[in-house]
Amino acid sequence: MKTSMVALNALIAALAFSCGSSSAAPPISEQVAEGYREPPFKIVVLAPAKPSPDTAAAISEVVESELSAGLSPGMLTIVRYAGRLSGGNAAWERSLELLGQEQYKAVVALCAPLGAVGLFEALRARRPDVLLVSLAYPDDPLAMQAAADLAITVKHEAKSAALVQLSENFKATGIVQLGMKSAQPSWEAEQRAVSLSKLASERALAYELIELNQSDLRKDPALITAELVAARLARADGGAVAAAEQRWVFTSDLPELAERLLYAALDKGAFYIESAAPQFGLRYGGAENLDDLPRAFDSVALSRNAAGRAAFWPGEQPENLGRAVLAHVAASVGKPALLRDPEALARALRKAWPASAWLVEPYRDQDSKVRAKNHLTLASYPYVAGRGYIKFY
């Protein structure tokens, strides 16, 4: 009994000491902070500005979380840009400032804007050792190839071929493409229009390019797309197909109109096939996460009794491509040969979006037919609402 009392008193004393001692376990927040480790290196990520003030906070948090999935905490520093990059603007200066810190080993421009070539040249002059990577630069690929360690673009010929084949599968009679009127159209927009027009003609499909002015884009996207679709469907094309028998596919080179064009086309009984994905941070049907993209797209179509009348490329949505490219770049720091390896990029794409097969190839110049050493093109499977993926490659 005496021995038991001694043991009990010792236990009480020990508990009292631990409760009052300054060596007690720190709060959870401090434990997390103590467990945090600086990443081995950091990456500057140039990403488009938030699409709209009312959704900015939610989009920013979700997208940044998705882009950093699988990477070390704190590895990414996101710099937002709006419009063209030029010397002196905030994104330009912030990028140069960050490269003054040795831990930054790469700069990745997502949805690379016009002016990215000039920024890359300035960054190269500041830090010759840093990896410079662009995704989806819309202008002359030769200029970006000269400035970047790696340029990555969607293979527009493959996408145009898939778009025309899908139009035939839908039994459409023609394709209407929305574009931007410009004295100097971007290289990418020009190439897409040329390839789509040529392929449509070869398949005896009517083709029409409707070019919008900048003032049109200042209007309500829902209104402008509804007006365009209604006007085109009400007009005979003067060809062999009677107006009542015309079945039009609508597609858009303008990301800001993509989602609204989907709604407008399906509401009028027409077809929609994606050419350019919605703006970075916006998704068809308001999908809350990337895995939900096909289901949200299906919901839009099924609510309009339009299964089988719409298609898009889930794997090629900007955030999906962004997280795959960032994972690829992170794995390639210190390994320049890996950075330009088509199979290495394909592995990163399959990991980010395993539902589709991926085709990754070196870019081949259309005039010289020479393969670029630091320019890779990619292609994936389209998804048809209510039907699933269609295999093309």
C-alpha positions as CSV (number, residue, x, y, z in Angstrom):
1,M,0.0,0.0,0.0
2,K,2.8,2.4,0.9
3,T,4.6,1.6,-2.3
4,S,1.4,2.3,-4.3
5,M,1.0,5.7,-2.6
6,V,4.6,6.7,-3.4
7,A,4.1,5.8,-7.0
8,L,0.8,7.8,-7.1
9,N,2.4,10.9,-5.6
10,A,5.3,10.6,-8.1
11,L,2.8,10.5,-11.0
12,I,0.9,13.5,-9.7
13,A,4.1,15.5,-9.3
14,A,5.2,14.6,-12.8
15,L,1.8,15.7,-14.2
16,A,1.9,19.0,-12.3
17,F,5.4,19.7,-13.5
18,S,4.6,18.9,-17.2
19,C,1.4,21.1,-17.1
20,G,3.3,24.1,-15.6
21,S,6.6,23.7,-17.5
22,S,7.7,26.0,-20.3
23,S,8.7,22.9,-22.2
24,A,5.1,21.9,-23.0
25,A,4.3,21.0,-26.6
26,P,3.9,24.2,-28.7
27,P,0.6,25.1,-30.4
28,I,-0.3,23.2,-33.7
29,S,0.5,26.3,-35.8
30,E,4.0,26.5,-34.3
31,Q,4.5,22.8,-34.9
32,V,3.6,23.3,-38.6
33,A,6.0,26.2,-38.8
34,E,8.7,24.2,-37.2
35,G,8.1,21.3,-39.6
36,Y,8.2,23.5,-42.6
37,R,11.3,23.2,-44.8
38,E,12.4,25.6,-47.5
39,P,12.0,24.0,-50.9
40,P,15.3,23.1,-52.6
41,F,14.6,25.8,-55.2
42,K,11.8,28.1,-56.3
43,I,9.9,28.7,-59.6
44,V,8.4,32.0,-60.8
45,V,5.0,31.3,-62.4
46,L,3.6,34.0,-64.7
47,A,-0.2,33.5,-64.8
48,P,-3.1,35.5,-66.2
49,A,-4.8,38.0,-64.0
50,K,-8.0,36.9,-62.3
51,P,-10.9,36.9,-64.8
52,S,-13.4,38.9,-62.7
53,P,-13.4,40.7,-59.3
54,D,-16.5,38.8,-58.0
55,T,-14.8,35.4,-58.4
56,A,-11.2,36.4,-58.0
57,A,-10.6,35.2,-54.4
58,A,-12.1,31.8,-54.8
59,I,-10.4,31.2,-58.2
60,S,-7.0,32.4,-57.0
61,E,-7.0,30.0,-54.0
62,V,-8.3,27.0,-55.9
63,V,-6.1,27.5,-59.0
64,E,-2.9,28.1,-57.0
65,S,-3.5,25.0,-55.0
66,E,-4.0,22.9,-58.1
67,L,-0.9,24.2,-59.8
68,S,1.2,23.4,-56.8
69,A,-0.2,19.8,-56.4
70,G,2.7,17.4,-55.9
71,L,5.3,20.1,-55.5
72,S,7.2,21.1,-52.4
73,P,5.2,23.7,-50.3
74,G,6.4,27.2,-51.1
75,M,8.1,26.2,-54.4
76,L,5.9,28.4,-56.6
77,T,5.8,32.2,-56.6
78,I,2.9,33.3,-58.8
79,V,3.2,36.7,-60.6
80,R,-0.1,37.8,-62.2
81,Y,-0.1,39.7,-65.5
82,A,-2.9,41.5,-67.4
83,G,-2.6,41.9,-71.1
84,R,0.7,42.4,-73.0
85,L,4.0,42.3,-71.0
86,S,6.3,45.2,-71.5
87,G,9.2,46.8,-69.8
88,G,8.2,48.7,-66.7
89,N,4.9,47.0,-66.0
90,A,4.3,45.3,-62.6
91,A,4.7,41.7,-63.8
92,W,7.9,42.5,-65.7
93,E,9.5,44.3,-62.8
94,R,8.4,41.7,-60.2
95,S,9.9,38.9,-62.3
96,L,13.3,40.7,-62.6
97,E,13.2,41.4,-58.9
98,L,12.6,37.7,-57.9
99,L,15.5,36.6,-60.1
100,G,17.8,38.6,-57.9
101,Q,17.3,35.8,-55.4
102,E,19.5,32.8,-56.1
103,Q,17.0,30.2,-55.0
104,Y,14.8,30.9,-58.1
105,K,15.9,28.4,-60.8
106,A,13.1,28.7,-63.4
107,V,10.5,31.0,-64.8
108,V,7.3,29.5,-66.4
109,A,4.9,31.6,-68.4
110,L,1.4,30.0,-68.4
111,C,-0.8,31.1,-71.3
112,A,2.3,33.1,-72.4
113,P,1.2,36.5,-73.5
114,L,2.5,38.8,-76.2
115,G,5.7,40.4,-74.8
116,A,6.9,37.2,-73.1
117,V,9.8,37.0,-75.6
118,G,11.0,40.4,-74.5
119,L,10.7,39.5,-70.9
120,F,12.6,36.2,-71.4
121,E,15.4,38.1,-73.1
122,A,15.6,40.5,-70.1
123,L,15.5,37.6,-67.6
124,R,18.2,35.8,-69.6
125,A,20.5,38.8,-69.4
126,R,19.9,39.0,-65.6
127,R,20.3,35.2,-64.9
128,P,21.8,33.1,-67.7
129,D,21.4,30.0,-65.5
130,V,17.7,30.1,-65.1
131,L,15.3,27.8,-67.1
132,L,12.8,29.8,-69.2
133,V,9.7,27.9,-70.3
134,S,6.6,29.2,-72.1
135,L,3.3,27.5,-72.5
136,A,0.9,28.3,-75.3
137,Y,2.7,31.4,-76.7
138,P,0.3,32.7,-79.5
139,D,2.8,34.4,-81.8
140,D,5.7,33.4,-84.0
141,P,7.2,30.2,-82.6
142,L,10.7,31.0,-84.0
143,A,10.9,34.1,-81.7
144,M,10.0,32.2,-78.6
145,Q,12.3,29.3,-79.5
146,A,15.2,31.8,-79.6
147,A,14.3,33.2,-76.2
148,A,13.2,30.2,-74.2
149,D,14.8,26.9,-73.1
150,L,11.5,25.2,-73.9
151,A,8.4,26.4,-75.7
152,I,5.3,24.2,-75.4
153,T,2.2,24.6,-77.6
154,V,-0.9,22.7,-78.5
155,K,-0.6,21.0,-81.9
156,H,-3.1,23.1,-83.8
157,E,-3.1,20.9,-86.9
158,A,-4.2,17.9,-84.8
159,K,-6.9,19.9,-83.1
160,S,-8.3,21.2,-86.4
161,A,-8.3,17.7,-87.8
162,A,-10.2,16.4,-84.7
163,L,-12.6,19.3,-84.9
164,V,-13.5,18.6,-88.5
165,Q,-13.8,14.9,-87.8
166,L,-16.1,15.5,-84.8
167,S,-18.2,17.8,-87.0
168,E,-18.7,15.0,-89.5
169,N,-19.5,12.6,-86.6
170,F,-22.2,15.1,-85.5
171,K,-23.5,15.1,-89.1
172,A,-23.0,18.9,-89.3
173,T,-23.0,20.7,-92.6
174,G,-20.7,23.6,-91.7
175,I,-18.4,25.2,-89.1
176,V,-18.6,28.8,-87.8
177,Q,-15.4,30.0,-86.1
178,L,-15.3,33.2,-84.0
179,G,-12.1,35.2,-84.1
180,M,-10.7,38.7,-83.5
181,K,-10.4,41.3,-86.3
182,S,-6.9,42.5,-86.4
183,A,-4.5,44.1,-88.9
184,Q,-1.9,41.7,-87.6
185,P,-3.5,38.6,-86.3
186,S,-1.5,36.3,-84.1
187,W,0.4,33.5,-85.7
188,E,-1.6,30.9,-83.8
189,A,-5.0,32.3,-84.7
190,E,-4.0,32.6,-88.4
191,Q,-2.7,29.1,-88.5
192,R,-5.8,27.7,-86.9
193,A,-8.1,29.5,-89.3
194,V,-6.1,28.4,-92.3
195,S,-5.9,24.7,-91.3
196,L,-9.6,24.6,-90.2
197,S,-10.7,26.2,-93.5
198,K,-8.6,23.8,-95.6
199,L,-9.7,20.6,-93.8
200,A,-13.4,21.7,-93.8
201,S,-13.2,22.2,-97.6
202,E,-11.6,18.8,-98.1
203,R,-14.6,17.2,-96.3
204,A,-17.2,19.3,-98.1
205,L,-18.1,21.2,-95.0
206,A,-19.0,24.9,-95.2
207,Y,-16.7,27.2,-93.2
208,E,-17.2,30.7,-92.0
209,L,-14.9,32.9,-90.0
210,I,-16.7,35.7,-88.0
211,E,-14.3,38.3,-86.9
212,L,-15.2,40.5,-83.9
213,N,-14.0,43.9,-83.0
214,Q,-12.5,44.9,-79.6
215,S,-15.7,46.8,-78.9
216,D,-17.7,43.5,-79.2
217,L,-15.7,42.0,-76.4
218,R,-16.8,44.8,-74.1
219,K,-20.4,43.7,-74.4
220,D,-22.0,41.0,-72.2
221,P,-20.5,37.7,-73.4
222,A,-23.9,36.0,-73.1
223,L,-25.6,38.6,-75.2
224,I,-23.0,38.8,-78.0
225,T,-22.8,35.0,-78.4
226,A,-26.6,34.6,-78.4
227,E,-26.9,37.3,-81.0
228,L,-24.2,35.7,-83.2
229,V,-25.6,32.2,-83.1
230,A,-29.2,33.4,-83.7
231,A,-28.1,35.5,-86.7
232,R,-26.1,32.8,-88.3
233,L,-28.8,30.1,-87.9
234,A,-31.4,32.5,-89.4
235,R,-29.3,33.1,-92.6
236,A,-29.0,30.7,-95.5
237,D,-25.5,30.2,-96.7
238,G,-26.3,30.2,-100.4
239,G,-24.9,26.7,-100.9
240,A,-26.3,23.4,-101.8
241,V,-27.8,22.8,-98.3
242,A,-31.2,24.4,-97.7
243,A,-31.5,26.7,-94.7
244,A,-33.8,24.3,-92.9
245,E,-31.3,21.5,-93.3
246,Q,-28.2,23.4,-92.2
247,R,-26.5,22.0,-89.0
248,W,-23.8,24.3,-87.8
249,V,-20.9,23.7,-85.4
250,F,-19.8,26.8,-83.5
251,T,-16.3,27.2,-82.2
252,S,-14.2,30.1,-80.9
253,D,-10.6,31.3,-80.9
254,L,-11.5,33.7,-78.1
255,P,-11.2,32.2,-74.6
256,E,-13.4,34.9,-73.1
257,L,-16.4,33.7,-75.2
258,A,-15.8,29.9,-75.0
259,E,-18.2,29.1,-72.2
260,R,-21.0,31.4,-73.3
261,L,-20.7,30.2,-76.9
262,L,-21.3,26.7,-75.6
263,Y,-24.5,27.8,-73.9
264,A,-25.7,29.9,-76.9
265,A,-25.1,27.1,-79.4
266,L,-26.8,24.3,-77.5
267,D,-29.8,26.6,-76.5
268,K,-30.5,27.0,-80.2
269,G,-30.1,23.4,-81.2
270,A,-26.7,23.8,-82.8
271,F,-23.3,22.2,-82.0
272,Y,-20.3,23.3,-80.0
273,I,-16.7,22.1,-80.3
274,E,-13.9,23.8,-78.4
275,S,-11.1,25.6,-80.2
276,A,-9.7,27.7,-77.4
277,A,-10.5,26.7,-73.8
278,P,-12.1,29.2,-71.4
279,Q,-9.9,31.8,-69.7
280,F,-7.4,30.7,-67.0
281,G,-9.5,30.2,-63.9
282,L,-12.9,29.8,-65.6
283,R,-14.5,26.4,-66.4
284,Y,-17.5,25.1,-68.3
285,G,-20.4,24.6,-66.0
286,G,-18.5,26.2,-63.1
287,A,-16.6,23.0,-62.3
288,E,-15.2,23.4,-58.8
289,N,-12.1,21.2,-59.4
290,L,-10.3,19.8,-62.3
291,D,-11.4,16.2,-61.8
292,D,-15.0,17.5,-62.1
293,L,-14.5,19.0,-65.6
294,P,-16.2,16.2,-67.7
295,R,-19.2,15.9,-65.3
296,A,-19.8,19.7,-65.3
297,F,-19.6,19.7,-69.1
298,D,-22.1,16.8,-69.2
299,S,-24.5,18.7,-66.9
300,V,-24.5,21.7,-69.2
301,A,-25.4,19.5,-72.2
302,L,-27.8,17.2,-70.5
303,S,-29.8,20.1,-69.0
304,R,-30.3,21.3,-72.6
305,N,-31.1,17.8,-74.0
306,A,-27.9,18.1,-76.0
307,A,-25.9,14.9,-75.3
308,G,-23.6,14.2,-78.2
309,R,-23.8,17.8,-79.5
310,A,-20.8,19.3,-77.7
311,A,-17.1,18.5,-77.3
312,F,-14.0,19.9,-75.5
313,W,-10.5,18.9,-74.5
314,P,-10.5,18.4,-70.6
315,G,-6.7,17.7,-70.5
316,E,-5.9,20.9,-72.4
317,Q,-7.7,23.2,-70.0
318,P,-5.2,25.9,-68.9
319,E,-4.9,24.7,-65.3
320,N,-4.4,21.1,-66.3
321,L,-1.6,22.0,-68.7
322,G,-0.2,24.3,-66.1
323,R,0.2,21.8,-63.4
324,A,1.7,19.2,-65.8
325,V,4.2,21.7,-67.2
326,L,5.2,22.9,-63.7
327,A,5.8,19.3,-62.5
328,H,7.9,18.7,-65.6
329,V,10.0,21.8,-65.1
330,A,10.5,21.1,-61.4
331,A,11.8,17.6,-62.3
332,S,14.1,19.1,-64.9
333,V,15.9,21.7,-62.8
334,G,19.6,20.9,-63.2
335,K,18.7,18.4,-66.0
336,P,18.4,20.3,-69.3
337,A,18.2,17.2,-71.4
338,L,15.2,16.0,-69.5
339,L,13.4,19.4,-70.0
340,R,13.3,18.9,-73.8
341,D,12.5,15.2,-73.7
342,P,9.1,14.6,-75.3
343,E,8.4,11.4,-73.3
344,A,9.2,13.1,-70.0
345,L,6.7,15.8,-70.8
346,A,4.2,13.2,-71.9
347,R,4.6,11.4,-68.5
348,A,3.9,14.6,-66.6
349,L,0.8,15.2,-68.8
350,R,-0.5,11.6,-68.2
351,K,0.0,12.0,-64.5
352,A,-2.0,15.3,-64.5
353,W,-4.8,14.0,-66.7
354,P,-4.6,10.1,-67.1
355,A,-8.1,9.9,-68.6
356,S,-6.6,10.8,-72.0
357,A,-3.7,9.5,-74.1
358,W,-1.2,12.2,-75.0
359,L,0.8,12.8,-78.1
360,V,4.0,14.9,-77.6
361,E,6.3,15.7,-80.5
362,P,9.0,18.2,-81.5
363,Y,7.6,21.1,-83.4
364,R,8.3,20.9,-87.2
365,D,8.6,24.2,-89.1
366,Q,6.0,24.2,-91.9
367,D,8.3,25.8,-94.4
368,S,11.7,24.2,-93.8
369,K,10.3,21.0,-92.2
370,V,13.1,21.1,-89.7
371,R,12.4,19.9,-86.2
372,A,12.9,22.4,-83.3
373,K,15.1,21.2,-80.5
374,N,13.4,23.2,-77.8
375,H,9.8,23.4,-79.0
376,L,7.3,20.5,-78.1
377,T,3.7,20.3,-79.3
378,L,1.0,18.3,-77.6
379,A,-2.4,16.8,-78.4
380,S,-4.9,14.8,-76.4
381,Y,-8.4,13.2,-76.8
382,P,-11.6,15.3,-77.0
383,Y,-14.5,14.5,-74.7
384,V,-18.0,14.5,-76.2
385,A,-20.8,15.4,-73.8
386,G,-22.7,12.3,-72.7
387,R,-20.5,10.0,-74.8
388,G,-17.0,10.1,-73.4
389,Y,-13.6,10.4,-75.0
390,I,-13.0,10.0,-78.7
391,K,-9.7,8.4,-79.6
392,F,-7.8,10.2,-82.4
393,Y,-4.0,9.5,-82.0
